[in-house]
Amino acid sequence: MAPDAELEVLAIIPVRGRDHEVDGAPVQLGGKPLISYTIDAALQSTVVTRIVVTTDSPSTRELAVNL
């Protein structure tokens, strides 16, 4: 890699719906969906340039898109 090339860092966040939902609703911690803490940390990172959330849950997908 050239010395002046910009490094890109991809954060992949896999989320299985049944692990983060109770009765179809996201598990809450401190009034926020549990997965939002992980997504927020990636968004606030100074090294991550792109974030991908993979999930089998429509509600988790909607949450990730809206953060």
Secondary structure, 3 states (H helix, E strand, C coil): CCCCCCCCCEEEEEECHHHCEECCEECEECCEEHHHHHHHHHHHCCCCCEEEEEECCHHHHHHHHHC
